[in-house]
Amino acid sequence: MTLLERLTQEFRAAMLARDADRLSTLRLLKSAIGYTQIERQTDALSDADVIALVQKEIKKRRDAIEQYEKGARPELASRERQEIGVLESFLPKPLSAEELEQFVRAAIQETGAASKKQMGSVIKAVQAKVAGRAEGRVISELVGKLLT
């Protein structure tokens, strides 16, 4: 089952269960997917594209949480956290620290990187392999640590 099919299925389930919070989050995700499909002039997105969109939506909500906490609006920050929980259910299982380190070490060997000047090529290689199972910031930190 593709992620788009799963989204449609969960959307219907939320409607039948009258789960307004989950339904509104799923509507926002469907809308973002629809806009991307229009932008790219395509009828279907790959799972990798959907994962990238979900990650983008989660990042928006994390930024909003930060702003709401600065503005002393804990109730709005709490709502954003709930939305992140719903969105994270569409992401693949994240890699453990050990698994990610193995990917990074393999990418360093493949690219032949020896210094921090070559971090970009290593990060790019790792991101291609892990496909949404690790955050870019975490990958970057680990590559920097291993390329000293």
C-alpha positions as CSV (number, residue, x, y, z in Angstrom):
1,M,0.0,0.0,0.0
2,T,1.4,3.4,-1.0
3,L,1.4,6.3,1.4
4,L,-1.2,8.1,-0.6
5,E,-3.5,5.1,-0.3
6,R,-2.8,4.9,3.4
7,L,-3.6,8.6,3.8
8,T,-6.9,8.2,2.0
9,Q,-7.7,5.2,4.2
10,E,-6.9,7.0,7.4
11,F,-8.7,10.1,6.3
12,R,-11.9,8.0,5.9
13,A,-11.4,6.3,9.2
14,A,-11.0,9.6,11.0
15,M,-14.2,10.9,9.3
16,L,-16.1,7.8,10.4
17,A,-14.7,8.1,13.9
18,R,-15.6,11.8,14.0
19,D,-12.0,12.5,15.2
20,A,-11.9,16.2,14.4
21,D,-8.3,16.8,15.4
22,R,-6.9,14.0,13.4
23,L,-9.1,14.8,10.5
24,S,-8.0,18.4,10.3
25,T,-4.4,17.4,10.3
26,L,-5.0,14.8,7.5
27,R,-6.9,17.4,5.5
28,L,-3.9,19.8,5.8
29,L,-1.6,17.0,4.6
30,K,-3.9,16.1,1.7
31,S,-4.0,19.8,0.7
32,A,-0.2,20.0,0.7
33,I,0.0,16.9,-1.4
34,G,-2.6,18.3,-3.8
35,Y,-0.7,21.6,-4.2
36,T,2.5,19.6,-4.9
37,Q,0.7,17.5,-7.5
38,I,-0.6,20.6,-9.2
39,E,2.8,22.3,-9.1
40,R,4.5,19.2,-10.6
41,Q,1.6,18.6,-13.0
42,T,1.2,14.9,-12.0
43,D,-1.5,12.7,-10.7
44,A,0.5,10.7,-8.3
45,L,3.5,11.3,-6.1
46,S,6.0,8.6,-5.1
47,D,6.3,7.5,-1.5
48,A,9.7,9.4,-1.3
49,D,7.9,12.6,-2.3
50,V,5.2,12.1,0.2
51,I,7.8,11.5,3.0
52,A,9.6,14.7,2.0
53,L,6.3,16.6,2.2
54,V,5.5,15.1,5.6
55,Q,8.9,16.1,6.9
56,K,8.4,19.6,5.6
57,E,5.0,19.8,7.4
58,I,6.5,18.6,10.6
59,K,9.3,21.2,10.3
60,K,6.6,23.9,9.9
61,R,4.9,22.7,13.1
62,R,8.2,22.6,15.1
63,D,8.8,26.2,14.0
64,A,5.3,27.2,15.0
65,I,5.7,25.5,18.4
66,E,8.9,27.6,19.0
67,Q,7.0,30.8,18.1
68,Y,4.0,29.9,20.3
69,E,6.2,29.1,23.3
70,K,8.0,32.5,22.9
71,G,4.5,34.2,22.7
72,A,3.3,32.4,25.8
73,R,0.6,30.4,23.9
74,P,1.0,26.9,25.3
75,E,-2.5,25.7,24.1
76,L,-1.5,26.4,20.5
77,A,1.9,24.8,21.0
78,S,0.1,21.7,22.4
79,R,-2.1,21.5,19.3
80,E,0.9,21.7,17.0
81,R,2.5,18.8,19.0
82,Q,-0.6,16.7,18.4
83,E,-0.4,17.4,14.7
84,I,3.2,16.4,14.6
85,G,2.2,13.1,16.2
86,V,-0.3,12.4,13.5
87,L,2.1,13.4,10.7
88,E,4.9,11.2,12.2
89,S,2.8,8.2,11.7
90,F,3.4,8.5,8.0
91,L,7.2,8.5,8.3
92,P,9.2,5.3,8.1
93,K,10.7,3.9,11.3
94,P,13.7,6.1,12.1
95,L,17.2,4.6,12.1
96,S,19.0,4.0,15.4
97,A,22.2,5.9,16.1
98,E,24.3,2.7,15.4
99,E,22.5,2.1,12.0
100,L,23.0,5.7,11.0
101,E,26.6,5.6,11.9
102,Q,27.1,2.5,9.7
103,F,25.5,4.3,6.7
104,V,27.7,7.4,7.3
105,R,30.9,5.3,7.6
106,A,30.0,3.4,4.4
107,A,29.3,6.7,2.6
108,I,32.7,8.1,3.7
109,Q,34.4,5.1,2.3
110,E,32.5,5.2,-1.0
111,T,33.2,8.9,-1.5
112,G,36.7,8.7,-0.3
113,A,36.2,11.8,1.9
114,A,39.1,12.6,4.2
115,S,38.3,16.1,5.5
116,K,35.4,18.3,6.5
117,K,35.7,20.0,3.1
118,Q,34.0,17.0,1.6
119,M,31.1,16.8,4.1
120,G,28.6,17.9,1.4
121,S,29.2,14.9,-0.8
122,V,29.0,12.5,2.2
123,I,25.8,14.0,3.5
124,K,24.2,13.8,0.0
125,A,25.2,10.1,-0.3
126,V,23.8,9.3,3.2
127,Q,20.5,11.1,2.6
128,A,20.0,9.2,-0.7
129,K,20.4,5.9,1.2
130,V,18.4,6.6,4.3
131,A,15.5,8.3,2.5
132,G,13.7,10.1,5.3
133,R,14.6,7.8,8.1
134,A,17.0,10.3,9.7
135,E,17.0,14.1,10.0
136,G,19.5,16.1,7.9
137,R,20.7,17.9,11.0
138,V,21.6,14.6,12.7
139,I,23.3,13.3,9.6
140,S,25.3,16.5,9.3
141,E,26.4,16.4,13.0
142,L,27.5,12.8,12.7
143,V,29.4,13.3,9.4
144,G,31.2,16.3,11.0
145,K,32.1,14.2,14.0
146,L,33.5,11.4,11.9
147,L,35.4,13.6,9.4
148,T,37.7,15.3,11.9
